[in-house]
Amino acid sequence: MGRAAAVAAEVLAWWLLLTGAWLVLISTVDALEYLVGASAALLAAVAAQAARRAMSGR
Amino acid sequence: MNGWLVAATVLLAAGFGPVVWGVATGPLERRVVAQNFGTSVVCLVMLLLSQAYVRPSYVDLALVLAVLGPAGTLVYARLLADDLGDDPPHANLLTVVAASAATVIVVAMCVATGPGRATVKLVLIGVLLVAGNVIASRALAGGFPGAGASTRD
């Protein structure tokens, strides 16, 4: 349970960070951009968490 | 013709000219350092040109280069670890020059842009440039022992 919570917390942190980066880097912010950015950032967050776990050897 | 365009032209001539000479001639150590410096120079030229021509989309090219330039150098550092191991290139002066130029140009562009999301993007590019340059130079100088392709595999 603790491990699942840690993974979820890390994915959430990545998701917030990457969505923020997307919103800063695009030229115009609207609802569609926000939706696309949040979706892509969620995928990238899961990948980033998996990559970091793979590299730390756990 | 404005100051940004003059600065971009001067940087392209004085910065990228020696880079072409550096990657085309001399020993391997010098070539790999020159290509690392070249990515920083082209990134800064793109930033200056985006300001000169008032085309914010050019900043995206600089962002891509700021990410992929150091990543490409890290690939070289890993694949050439055996060849660079005997006499690793120490380019501290060049790293300081690249980091200082990036800082000056990004700060000048931030002042010209004014507060807003565009400025945050510029600061992000500047941080990526400086950090990427320092990490790539350290990797080339053998600062990450055990990271070579042959030592790990």
Backbone of each chain as ProteinMPNN parsed JSONL, in Angstrom:
{"seq_chain_A": "MGRAAAVAAEVLAWWLLLTGAWLVLISTVDALEYLVGASAALLAAVAAQAARRAMSGR", "coords_chain_A": {"N_chain_A": [[0.847, -1.208, 0.0], [1.923, 1.239, 0.858], [3.939, 1.482, -1.012], [2.498, 1.639, -3.431], [1.226, 4.05, -3.004], [3.412, 5.75, -2.96], [4.319, 5.515, -5.599], [2.088, 6.545, -6.953], [2.103, 9.148, -5.961], [4.493, 10.071, -7.02], [4.015, 9.914, -9.782], [1.959, 11.757, -9.93], [3.315, 14.101, -9.198], [5.169, 14.337, -11.311], [3.269, 14.665, -13.361], [2.023, 17.126, -12.78], [4.26, 18.811, -12.969], [5.057, 18.426, -15.677], [2.751, 19.176, -17.076], [2.659, 21.85, -16.372], [5.041, 22.708, -17.605], [4.356, 22.296, -20.288], [2.256, 24.174, -20.581], [3.646, 26.51, -20.26], [5.353, 26.521, -22.417], [3.891, 26.535, -24.835], [2.345, 28.573, -27.461], [-0.256, 29.809, -27.471], [-2.731, 29.639, -24.986], [-5.467, 27.58, -24.674], [-8.63, 25.791, -24.204], [-8.507, 23.331, -25.601], [-5.748, 22.983, -26.003], [-4.995, 22.749, -23.385], [-6.252, 20.349, -22.682], [-5.026, 18.486, -24.441], [-2.366, 18.835, -23.639], [-2.449, 18.057, -20.932], [-3.151, 15.363, -21.223], [-0.973, 14.3, -22.717], [1.029, 14.869, -20.901], [0.347, 13.209, -18.79], [0.795, 10.637, -19.833], [3.577, 10.902, -20.277], [4.375, 11.279, -17.665], [3.904, 8.818, -16.43], [5.714, 7.285, -17.898], [8.105, 8.575, -17.176], [8.255, 8.078, -14.445], [8.49, 5.303, -14.481], [10.916, 5.058, -15.846], [12.694, 6.313, -14.089], [12.52, 4.638, -11.91], [13.512, 2.307, -13.039], [16.152, 3.074, -13.507], [17.113, 3.551, -10.955], [17.282, 1.049, -9.985], [15.431, -0.418, -8.461]], "CA_chain_A": [[0.0, 0.0, 0.0], [2.803, 2.391, 0.917], [4.66, 1.574, -2.273], [1.564, 2.136, -4.45], [1.005, 5.47, -2.738], [4.615, 6.48, -3.374], [4.311, 5.565, -7.062], [1.038, 7.482, -7.365], [2.542, 10.507, -5.637], [5.536, 10.485, -7.953], [3.379, 10.167, -11.081], [1.217, 13.02, -9.814], [4.289, 15.197, -9.206], [5.624, 14.466, -12.7], [2.161, 15.14, -14.178], [1.886, 18.562, -12.54], [5.454, 19.475, -13.502], [5.082, 18.383, -17.143], [1.648, 20.007, -17.576], [3.116, 23.228, -16.217], [6.023, 22.982, -18.659], [3.611, 22.406, -21.563], [1.499, 25.427, -20.635], [4.594, 27.619, -20.377], [6.101, 26.486, -23.672], [3.066, 26.733, -26.031], [2.192, 29.996, -27.765], [-1.552, 30.308, -26.984], [-3.365, 28.708, -24.065], [-6.92, 27.462, -24.692], [-9.113, 24.558, -23.573], [-8.014, 22.159, -26.33], [-4.327, 22.839, -25.684], [-4.91, 22.281, -22.001], [-6.639, 18.936, -22.691], [-3.959, 17.719, -25.11], [-1.178, 18.913, -22.802], [-2.624, 17.246, -19.725], [-3.116, 13.951, -21.617], [0.406, 13.943, -23.052], [1.851, 14.941, -19.691], [0.057, 12.033, -17.968], [1.564, 9.544, -20.443], [5.001, 11.138, -20.027], [4.615, 11.131, -16.226], [4.006, 7.379, -16.158], [6.987, 6.84, -18.47], [9.209, 9.136, -16.404], [8.332, 7.358, -13.169], [9.014, 3.967, -14.766], [12.323, 5.187, -16.214], [13.476, 6.644, -12.899], [12.573, 3.43, -11.075], [14.417, 1.366, -13.702], [17.531, 3.535, -13.362], [17.547, 3.464, -9.558], [17.521, -0.353, -9.726], [14.544, -0.987, -7.459]], "C_chain_A": [[0.872, 1.244, 0.0], [3.542, 2.602, -0.386], [3.772, 2.129, -3.383], [1.314, 3.624, -4.259], [2.202, 6.295, -3.186], [4.661, 6.621, -4.888], [3.282, 6.58, -7.538], [1.457, 8.922, -7.108], [3.593, 10.987, -6.628], [4.954, 10.786, -9.333], [2.644, 11.495, -11.053], [2.172, 14.217, -9.883], [4.818, 15.434, -10.617], [4.543, 15.112, -13.567], [2.003, 16.662, -14.033], [3.057, 19.328, -13.176], [5.397, 19.563, -15.026], [3.933, 19.196, -17.745], [2.017, 21.484, -17.473], [4.097, 23.614, -17.306], [5.332, 23.164, -20.007], [2.94, 23.776, -21.663], [2.428, 26.639, -20.761], [5.166, 27.695, -21.791], [5.24, 26.706, -24.911], [2.806, 28.224, -26.231], [0.865, 30.558, -27.252], [-2.208, 29.232, -26.125], [-4.871, 28.738, -24.277], [-7.316, 26.073, -24.191], [-8.547, 23.324, -24.259], [-6.539, 21.906, -26.025], [-4.152, 22.268, -24.286], [-5.205, 20.781, -21.931], [-5.525, 18.074, -23.28], [-2.716, 17.683, -24.219], [-1.28, 18.026, -21.581], [-2.566, 15.763, -20.064], [-1.688, 13.509, -21.907], [1.278, 13.924, -21.812], [1.597, 13.739, -18.796], [0.817, 10.817, -18.496], [3.043, 9.68, -20.101], [5.325, 10.941, -18.554], [4.767, 9.67, -15.855], [5.339, 6.853, -16.676], [8.166, 7.323, -17.638], [9.376, 8.393, -15.081], [8.933, 5.971, -13.385], [10.503, 4.03, -15.075], [13.177, 5.452, -14.979], [13.615, 5.414, -11.988], [13.536, 2.416, -11.692], [15.87, 1.763, -13.473], [18.025, 3.402, -11.929], [17.656, 2.013, -9.108], [16.644, -0.957, -8.649], [13.502, -1.886, -8.116]], "O_chain_A": [[0.618, 2.19, -0.746], [3.752, 3.734, -0.821], [4.201, 2.968, -4.175], [1.202, 4.372, -5.231], [2.047, 7.392, -3.722], [4.992, 7.684, -5.413], [3.565, 7.385, -8.426], [1.203, 9.808, -7.925], [3.596, 12.15, -7.032], [5.329, 11.765, -9.978], [2.688, 12.265, -12.012], [1.88, 15.217, -10.539], [4.908, 16.574, -11.072], [4.829, 15.979, -14.392], [1.869, 17.383, -15.021], [2.865, 20.352, -13.831], [5.649, 20.619, -15.606], [4.099, 19.83, -18.787], [1.724, 22.271, -18.373], [4.012, 24.704, -17.87], [5.673, 24.066, -20.773], [3.038, 24.453, -22.686], [2.037, 27.671, -21.306], [5.432, 28.781, -22.306], [5.787, 27.036, -25.963], [3.006, 29.034, -25.326], [0.835, 31.643, -26.671], [-2.235, 28.059, -26.495], [-5.502, 29.778, -24.09], [-6.461, 25.277, -23.803], [-8.147, 22.371, -23.59], [-6.127, 20.766, -25.816], [-3.289, 21.426, -24.036], [-4.522, 20.034, -21.231], [-5.131, 17.064, -22.696], [-2.089, 16.635, -24.061], [-0.331, 17.328, -21.226], [-2.005, 14.977, -19.301], [-1.238, 12.476, -21.411], [2.16, 13.076, -21.676], [2.511, 13.28, -18.111], [1.408, 10.06, -17.726], [3.688, 8.715, -19.691], [6.419, 10.49, -18.216], [5.641, 9.309, -15.068], [6.016, 6.08, -15.999], [9.119, 6.576, -17.416], [10.496, 8.115, -14.65], [9.765, 5.511, -12.603], [11.271, 3.176, -14.633], [14.259, 4.884, -14.836], [14.662, 5.178, -11.385], [14.284, 1.748, -10.979], [16.726, 0.902, -13.269], [19.212, 3.169, -11.699], [18.072, 1.75, -7.979], [17.053, -1.909, -7.983], [12.659, -2.46, -7.427]]}, "seq_chain_B": "MNGWLVAATVLLAAGFGPVVWGVATGPLERRVVAQNFGTSVVCLVMLLLSQAYVRPSYVDLALVLAVLGPAGTLVYARLLADDLGDDPPHANLLTVVAASAATVIVVAMCVATGPGRATVKLVLIGVLLVAGNVIASRALAGGFPGAGASTRD", "coords_chain_B": {"N_chain_B": [[17.704, 46.134, -40.252], [18.813, 45.538, -37.122], [20.007, 45.792, -33.702], [19.888, 43.215, -32.597], [20.067, 41.575, -34.824], [22.599, 42.231, -35.727], [24.089, 41.295, -33.558], [23.496, 38.548, -33.745], [24.654, 37.935, -36.22], [27.361, 38.529, -35.75], [27.889, 36.68, -33.71], [27.441, 34.308, -35.098], [29.475, 34.4, -37.014], [31.858, 34.782, -35.509], [31.625, 32.792, -33.621], [30.585, 30.37, -34.749], [32.169, 29.982, -36.963], [34.902, 29.312, -36.065], [34.063, 26.921, -34.874], [33.356, 25.234, -37.013], [35.876, 24.964, -38.168], [37.098, 23.708, -36.0], [35.724, 21.228, -35.747], [36.355, 20.041, -38.099], [39.055, 19.668, -38.291], [42.127, 18.568, -36.676], [42.756, 16.738, -33.525], [40.704, 14.058, -32.08], [39.74, 14.807, -29.535], [39.558, 17.564, -29.659], [37.695, 17.918, -31.672], [35.282, 16.849, -30.645], [34.784, 18.498, -28.513], [34.445, 20.875, -29.906], [32.106, 20.369, -31.394], [30.256, 20.216, -29.346], [30.36, 22.829, -28.346], [29.432, 24.079, -30.618], [26.646, 23.468, -30.768], [25.653, 25.022, -28.696], [26.266, 27.601, -29.608], [24.718, 27.811, -31.992], [22.175, 27.562, -30.895], [22.03, 29.936, -29.354], [22.239, 31.782, -31.427], [19.829, 31.3, -32.752], [18.041, 32.209, -30.784], [18.686, 34.956, -30.772], [18.027, 35.598, -33.419], [15.275, 35.153, -33.419], [14.432, 37.271, -31.922], [15.372, 39.343, -33.503], [13.98, 39.137, -35.963], [11.435, 39.221, -35.009], [10.028, 36.799, -34.602], [8.548, 34.59, -32.758], [8.425, 31.842, -33.015], [10.91, 30.893, -33.67], [12.165, 30.55, -31.286], [11.443, 28.073, -30.418], [13.063, 26.358, -31.871], [15.511, 26.927, -30.689], [14.969, 25.956, -28.149], [14.668, 23.2, -28.652], [17.261, 22.623, -29.529], [18.706, 23.253, -27.232], [18.017, 21.157, -25.62], [18.617, 18.817, -27.118], [21.268, 19.165, -27.942], [23.254, 18.972, -25.718], [22.432, 16.354, -25.037], [23.188, 14.908, -27.301], [25.947, 15.256, -27.155], [26.453, 13.808, -24.836], [25.942, 11.255, -25.766], [28.09, 10.965, -27.55], [30.169, 11.149, -25.668], [29.817, 8.805, -24.277], [30.04, 6.783, -26.229], [32.58, 7.274, -27.229], [34.198, 6.833, -25.103], [36.378, 5.127, -24.663], [38.321, 6.082, -26.485], [38.608, 8.659, -25.608], [39.535, 8.324, -23.107], [42.317, 8.214, -22.505], [43.385, 10.803, -22.724], [41.486, 12.91, -21.678], [39.4, 15.599, -22.851], [39.671, 18.795, -21.431], [37.705, 21.431, -21.199], [37.35, 23.86, -19.771], [37.495, 26.665, -19.931], [36.134, 27.198, -22.333], [33.61, 26.251, -21.66], [32.919, 28.055, -19.653], [32.842, 30.389, -21.181], [30.717, 29.779, -22.975], [28.585, 29.442, -21.149], [28.524, 31.991, -19.963], [27.949, 33.627, -22.192], [25.434, 32.607, -22.863], [23.995, 33.317, -20.562], [24.149, 36.163, -20.619], [22.84, 36.743, -23.086], [20.297, 35.573, -22.74], [19.359, 36.989, -20.507], [19.314, 39.605, -21.564], [17.367, 39.241, -23.553], [15.165, 38.583, -21.98], [14.762, 41.0, -20.658], [14.059, 42.571, -22.851], [11.74, 41.272, -23.653], [9.95, 41.421, -21.514], [7.848, 40.838, -18.584], [6.109, 37.678, -18.363], [4.677, 34.696, -19.94], [6.397, 34.108, -22.038], [8.844, 34.977, -21.135], [9.357, 33.21, -19.042], [9.715, 30.927, -20.538], [12.043, 31.615, -21.927], [13.863, 31.82, -19.783], [13.836, 29.165, -18.971], [15.004, 27.943, -21.212], [17.537, 29.137, -21.046], [18.478, 28.087, -18.592], [18.524, 25.359, -19.238], [20.458, 25.427, -21.257], [22.83, 26.33, -19.948], [23.107, 24.444, -17.845], [23.144, 22.068, -19.345], [25.461, 22.435, -20.853], [27.464, 22.479, -18.871], [27.192, 19.907, -17.755], [27.645, 18.293, -20.029], [30.283, 19.006, -20.69], [31.601, 18.112, -18.428], [31.121, 15.397, -18.636], [32.552, 14.813, -20.972], [35.107, 15.324, -20.068], [35.572, 13.145, -18.57], [34.299, 13.048, -16.14], [32.35, 11.45, -15.103], [32.929, 8.61, -14.016], [32.887, 5.198, -15.114], [30.772, 5.413, -16.802], [31.148, 4.817, -19.408], [30.613, 3.054, -22.551], [31.951, 0.626, -22.802], [32.837, 0.005, -20.272], [30.572, -0.431, -18.847], [29.04, -2.363, -20.134]], "CA_chain_B": [[18.937, 45.798, -39.525], [18.795, 46.046, -35.756], [21.1, 45.316, -32.863], [19.796, 41.758, -32.418], [20.561, 40.94, -36.053], [24.058, 42.411, -35.715], [24.647, 40.371, -32.568], [23.392, 37.185, -34.27], [25.643, 37.78, -37.287], [28.695, 38.488, -35.144], [28.026, 35.408, -33.001], [27.543, 33.236, -36.092], [30.786, 34.464, -37.671], [32.963, 34.628, -34.554], [31.449, 31.591, -32.841], [30.389, 29.141, -35.507], [33.31, 29.816, -37.866], [35.896, 28.465, -35.398], [33.512, 25.594, -34.593], [33.498, 24.446, -38.236], [37.301, 24.644, -38.238], [37.428, 22.783, -34.917], [35.196, 19.876, -35.957], [36.868, 19.484, -39.354], [40.499, 19.43, -38.224], [42.68, 18.334, -35.347], [42.516, 15.45, -32.873], [39.324, 13.735, -31.688], [39.343, 15.546, -28.334], [39.174, 18.926, -30.039], [36.474, 17.864, -32.493], [34.084, 16.581, -29.859], [34.534, 19.723, -27.754], [33.95, 21.89, -30.836], [30.695, 20.133, -31.746], [29.459, 20.576, -28.181], [30.271, 24.292, -28.329], [28.634, 24.494, -31.774], [25.209, 23.43, -30.486], [25.321, 26.191, -27.864], [26.329, 28.804, -30.435], [23.558, 27.857, -32.889], [21.017, 27.82, -30.033], [22.008, 31.363, -29.023], [21.952, 32.513, -32.668], [18.385, 31.186, -32.979], [17.379, 33.119, -29.848], [18.883, 36.332, -31.236], [17.278, 35.799, -34.664], [13.844, 35.253, -33.119], [14.208, 38.654, -31.477], [15.674, 40.254, -34.616], [12.914, 39.071, -36.973], [10.158, 39.204, -34.294], [9.361, 35.527, -34.877], [8.691, 33.792, -31.532], [8.536, 30.398, -33.277], [12.326, 30.516, -33.717], [12.589, 30.186, -29.934], [11.25, 26.629, -30.272], [14.279, 25.717, -32.381], [16.528, 27.069, -29.649], [14.605, 25.038, -27.059], [15.005, 21.835, -29.078], [18.725, 22.5, -29.545], [19.208, 23.289, -25.856], [17.811, 19.823, -25.051], [19.254, 17.744, -27.894], [22.708, 19.389, -28.074], [23.956, 18.253, -24.652], [22.132, 14.914, -25.095], [24.039, 14.355, -28.344], [27.325, 15.208, -26.645], [26.538, 12.703, -23.88], [26.062, 10.029, -26.564], [29.496, 10.914, -27.982], [31.03, 10.902, -24.51], [29.678, 7.396, -23.911], [30.55, 5.904, -27.288], [34.005, 7.519, -27.445], [34.846, 6.829, -23.788], [37.684, 4.466, -24.771], [39.275, 6.941, -27.193], [38.83, 9.892, -24.845], [39.982, 7.981, -21.761], [43.736, 8.467, -22.265], [43.658, 12.232, -22.58], [40.162, 13.528, -21.798], [39.462, 17.043, -23.091], [39.197, 19.711, -20.392], [37.37, 22.68, -21.888], [36.715, 24.697, -18.746], [37.375, 28.043, -20.414], [35.075, 27.234, -23.342], [32.341, 26.088, -20.952], [32.616, 29.335, -18.993], [32.468, 31.332, -22.241], [29.38, 29.439, -23.463], [27.606, 29.71, -20.097], [28.406, 33.444, -19.795], [27.238, 34.167, -23.355], [24.026, 32.225, -22.738], [23.388, 34.129, -19.506], [24.009, 37.548, -21.086], [21.842, 36.844, -24.153], [18.966, 35.274, -22.211], [18.925, 38.114, -19.657], [18.965, 40.723, -22.45], [16.088, 38.953, -24.212], [14.114, 38.67, -20.971], [14.492, 42.429, -20.452], [13.362, 43.073, -24.035], [10.423, 40.641, -23.773], [9.058, 41.849, -20.447], [7.322, 39.702, -17.829], [5.057, 36.892, -19.004], [5.021, 33.294, -20.177], [7.538, 34.048, -22.95], [10.065, 35.149, -20.342], [9.591, 31.944, -18.338], [10.26, 30.011, -21.544], [13.439, 32.017, -22.169], [14.666, 31.438, -18.619], [13.966, 27.706, -19.026], [16.018, 27.639, -22.239], [18.833, 29.532, -20.51], [18.902, 27.118, -17.578], [18.867, 24.123, -19.954], [21.718, 25.647, -21.979], [23.972, 26.394, -19.027], [23.246, 23.148, -17.16], [23.531, 21.076, -20.343], [26.858, 22.661, -21.209], [28.328, 22.07, -17.756], [27.14, 18.439, -17.62], [28.286, 17.681, -21.196], [31.734, 19.21, -20.578], [32.104, 17.241, -17.376], [31.109, 14.028, -19.158], [33.662, 14.689, -21.922], [36.356, 15.342, -19.307], [35.658, 11.917, -17.784], [33.847, 13.35, -14.781], [31.402, 10.428, -14.642], [33.603, 7.343, -14.25], [31.99, 4.052, -15.2], [29.649, 5.687, -17.693], [31.5, 4.452, -20.771], [29.888, 1.912, -23.094], [32.695, -0.619, -22.624], [33.0, -0.314, -18.857], [29.313, -0.846, -18.257], [28.52, -3.577, -20.765]], "C_chain_B": [[18.861, 46.399, -38.123], [19.917, 45.393, -34.95], [21.097, 43.806, -32.686], [20.385, 41.032, -33.621], [22.082, 41.056, -36.142], [24.704, 41.411, -34.751], [24.621, 38.937, -33.082], [24.447, 36.942, -35.337], [27.051, 37.661, -36.722], [28.92, 37.145, -34.449], [28.196, 34.25, -33.981], [28.936, 33.213, -36.713], [31.903, 34.139, -36.68], [32.849, 33.335, -33.752], [31.408, 30.34, -33.689], [31.507, 28.907, -36.523], [34.399, 28.941, -37.259], [35.387, 27.059, -35.108], [33.666, 24.69, -35.822], [34.953, 24.012, -38.41], [37.656, 23.571, -37.199], [36.93, 21.371, -35.162], [35.813, 19.226, -37.189], [38.344, 19.118, -39.256], [40.892, 19.009, -36.811], [42.309, 16.989, -34.76], [41.066, 15.297, -32.43], [38.846, 14.579, -30.516], [38.849, 16.944, -28.7], [37.87, 18.913, -30.821], [35.228, 17.723, -31.646], [33.743, 17.791, -28.983], [33.934, 20.789, -28.665], [32.491, 21.645, -31.197], [29.782, 20.448, -30.569], [29.266, 22.092, -28.111], [29.371, 24.784, -29.464], [27.139, 24.488, -31.501], [24.79, 24.631, -29.643], [25.287, 27.46, -28.709], [25.092, 28.918, -31.317], [22.287, 28.132, -32.089], [20.906, 29.31, -29.716], [21.71, 32.207, -30.262], [20.456, 32.466, -32.959], [17.604, 32.121, -32.057], [17.479, 34.565, -30.346], [18.079, 36.597, -32.504], [15.782, 35.915, -34.403], [13.504, 36.659, -32.658], [14.39, 39.628, -32.641], [14.524, 40.3, -35.615], [11.522, 39.089, -36.358], [9.373, 37.94, -34.662], [9.543, 34.617, -33.665], [8.87, 32.305, -31.813], [9.991, 29.957, -33.371], [12.829, 30.071, -32.344], [12.442, 28.678, -29.723], [12.463, 25.86, -30.78], [15.38, 25.773, -31.339], [16.254, 26.103, -28.497], [14.99, 23.606, -27.411], [16.524, 21.629, -29.051], [19.296, 22.468, -28.131], [19.041, 21.935, -25.186], [18.67, 18.788, -25.775], [20.765, 17.924, -28.022], [23.509, 18.665, -27.0], [23.685, 16.759, -24.673], [23.004, 14.239, -26.15], [25.483, 14.24, -27.885], [27.497, 14.066, -25.647], [26.648, 11.368, -24.614], [27.502, 9.867, -27.051], [30.403, 10.542, -26.816], [30.988, 9.42, -24.12], [30.328, 6.499, -24.963], [32.05, 6.064, -27.491], [34.804, 7.429, -26.149], [36.233, 6.199, -23.857], [38.725, 5.384, -25.39], [39.593, 8.197, -26.4], [39.494, 9.596, -23.497], [41.427, 8.335, -21.475], [44.009, 9.93, -21.955], [42.344, 12.99, -22.711], [40.249, 15.041, -21.965], [38.888, 17.847, -21.932], [38.965, 21.064, -21.039], [36.691, 23.627, -20.913], [36.489, 26.118, -19.244], [36.22, 28.172, -21.405], [33.696, 27.097, -22.693], [31.932, 27.385, -20.274], [32.167, 30.363, -20.028], [31.041, 31.067, -22.713], [28.314, 29.775, -22.424], [27.414, 31.211, -19.903], [27.625, 34.055, -20.954], [25.756, 33.838, -23.263], [23.329, 33.092, -21.698], [23.134, 35.549, -19.991], [22.87, 37.667, -22.097], [20.437, 36.594, -23.61], [18.467, 36.421, -21.329], [18.518, 39.308, -20.518], [17.618, 40.486, -23.119], [14.927, 39.016, -23.235], [13.739, 40.125, -20.718], [13.693, 42.981, -21.623], [11.947, 42.517, -24.125], [9.448, 41.167, -22.726], [8.445, 40.641, -19.769], [6.184, 39.001, -18.565], [5.522, 35.476, -19.241], [6.245, 33.171, -21.078], [8.855, 34.163, -22.188], [10.401, 33.871, -19.576], [10.216, 30.937, -19.293], [11.726, 30.329, -21.811], [14.336, 31.597, -21.017], [14.892, 29.931, -18.612], [15.035, 27.3, -20.043], [17.407, 27.986, -21.722], [19.357, 28.534, -19.494], [19.319, 25.812, -18.236], [20.215, 24.252, -20.649], [22.909, 25.571, -21.036], [24.191, 25.034, -18.36], [23.709, 22.076, -18.133], [24.989, 21.198, -20.714], [27.794, 22.16, -20.116], [28.369, 20.546, -17.65], [27.872, 17.776, -18.785], [29.803, 17.834, -21.122], [32.325, 18.268, -19.533], [32.143, 15.792, -17.856], [32.273, 13.812, -20.121], [34.992, 14.608, -21.184], [36.514, 14.097, -18.44], [35.194, 12.1, -16.359], [32.849, 12.349, -14.23], [32.025, 9.055, -14.883], [32.612, 6.18, -14.25], [30.83, 4.255, -16.131], [29.948, 5.278, -19.129], [30.787, 3.195, -21.223], [30.604, 0.61, -22.764], [32.808, -1.0, -21.155], [31.706, -0.847, -18.261], [28.853, -2.181, -18.839], [29.403, -4.79, -20.475]], "O_chain_B": [[18.847, 47.62, -37.961], [20.668, 44.558, -35.455], [22.155, 43.179, -32.63], [21.092, 40.033, -33.487], [22.768, 40.125, -36.567], [25.709, 40.774, -35.066], [25.579, 38.187, -32.894], [25.068, 35.879, -35.371], [27.835, 36.813, -37.148], [29.987, 36.543, -34.571], [28.981, 33.332, -33.744], [29.514, 32.146, -36.917], [32.782, 33.326, -36.967], [33.853, 32.827, -33.254], [32.1, 29.363, -33.402], [31.769, 27.766, -36.904], [34.789, 27.937, -37.856], [36.168, 26.107, -35.093], [34.056, 23.529, -35.699], [35.237, 22.863, -38.749], [38.418, 22.647, -37.485], [37.621, 20.408, -34.83], [35.8, 18.002, -37.318], [38.834, 18.331, -40.065], [40.093, 19.087, -35.877], [41.631, 16.188, -35.403], [40.302, 16.261, -32.405], [37.697, 15.019, -30.489], [37.871, 17.444, -28.143], [37.033, 19.8, -30.652], [34.228, 18.397, -31.89], [32.572, 18.08, -28.737], [33.03, 21.52, -28.261], [31.713, 22.593, -31.299], [28.654, 20.9, -30.767], [28.165, 22.58, -27.852], [28.644, 25.766, -29.313], [26.426, 25.39, -31.943], [23.713, 25.192, -29.843], [24.396, 28.295, -28.553], [24.479, 29.982, -31.393], [21.412, 28.86, -32.556], [19.82, 29.884, -29.798], [21.018, 33.221, -30.175], [19.872, 33.47, -33.366], [16.633, 32.75, -32.478], [16.493, 35.302, -30.345], [17.512, 37.677, -32.666], [15.091, 36.679, -35.077], [12.43, 37.18, -32.959], [13.66, 40.613, -32.757], [14.134, 41.378, -36.064], [10.528, 38.986, -37.077], [8.19, 38.014, -34.995], [10.567, 33.945, -33.544], [9.396, 31.574, -30.974], [10.29, 28.779, -33.175], [13.793, 29.312, -32.244], [13.196, 28.071, -28.963], [12.849, 24.843, -30.205], [16.096, 24.794, -31.124], [17.176, 25.508, -27.938], [15.56, 22.885, -26.593], [17.008, 20.589, -28.605], [20.254, 21.745, -27.86], [19.813, 21.582, -24.295], [19.361, 17.987, -25.145], [21.483, 16.939, -28.193], [24.355, 17.831, -27.322], [24.575, 15.964, -24.371], [23.503, 13.134, -25.934], [26.163, 13.258, -28.182], [28.549, 13.428, -25.604], [27.345, 10.459, -24.163], [28.07, 8.777, -26.977], [31.301, 9.713, -26.962], [31.993, 8.853, -23.69], [31.071, 5.574, -24.633], [32.728, 5.112, -27.879], [35.945, 7.887, -26.087], [37.162, 6.665, -23.197], [39.856, 5.474, -24.911], [40.694, 8.74, -26.493], [39.963, 10.513, -22.822], [41.76, 8.714, -20.353], [44.766, 10.254, -21.04], [42.102, 13.641, -23.727], [41.061, 15.697, -21.313], [37.759, 17.613, -21.501], [39.916, 21.763, -21.387], [35.603, 24.137, -21.181], [35.433, 26.706, -19.014], [35.431, 29.114, -21.339], [32.734, 27.739, -23.116], [30.765, 27.775, -20.305], [31.226, 31.12, -19.788], [30.243, 31.995, -22.841], [27.264, 30.323, -22.761], [26.29, 31.671, -19.701], [26.75, 34.894, -20.745], [24.911, 34.687, -23.549], [22.208, 33.55, -21.917], [22.043, 36.087, -19.804], [22.036, 38.566, -21.996], [19.494, 37.302, -23.965], [17.293, 36.786, -21.39], [17.505, 39.953, -20.249], [16.814, 41.41, -23.245], [13.831, 39.446, -23.596], [12.562, 40.457, -20.579], [12.762, 43.763, -21.431], [11.045, 43.198, -24.614], [8.263, 41.342, -23.009], [8.506, 39.534, -20.304], [5.405, 39.626, -19.285], [6.607, 35.084, -18.812], [7.045, 32.25, -20.917], [9.85, 33.531, -22.543], [11.566, 33.489, -19.467], [11.121, 30.189, -18.923], [12.554, 29.424, -21.911], [15.433, 31.082, -21.232], [15.984, 29.461, -18.294], [15.863, 26.43, -19.774], [18.353, 27.226, -21.928], [20.533, 28.17, -19.521], [20.328, 25.215, -17.861], [21.02, 23.32, -20.64], [23.872, 24.845, -21.286], [25.313, 24.532, -18.312], [24.568, 21.262, -17.795], [25.682, 20.193, -20.875], [28.794, 21.498, -20.397], [29.437, 19.958, -17.477], [28.624, 16.823, -18.586], [30.535, 16.901, -21.453], [33.402, 17.703, -19.723], [33.068, 15.048, -17.534], [32.911, 12.76, -20.099], [35.904, 13.905, -21.62], [37.465, 13.992, -17.666], [35.643, 11.388, -15.461], [32.527, 12.377, -13.042], [31.681, 8.395, -15.863], [31.637, 6.172, -13.498], [29.978, 3.375, -16.255], [29.073, 5.385, -19.988], [30.397, 2.364, -20.403], [29.959, -0.399, -22.478], [32.869, -2.183, -20.82], [31.724, -1.613, -17.297], [28.336, -3.032, -18.114], [29.106, -5.893, -20.932]]}, "name": "protein", "num_of_chains": 2, "seq": "MGRAAAVAAEVLAWWLLLTGAWLVLISTVDALEYLVGASAALLAAVAAQAARRAMSGRMNGWLVAATVLLAAGFGPVVWGVATGPLERRVVAQNFGTSVVCLVMLLLSQAYVRPSYVDLALVLAVLGPAGTLVYARLLADDLGDDPPHANLLTVVAASAATVIVVAMCVATGPGRATVKLVLIGVLLVAGNVIASRALAGGFPGAGASTRD"}
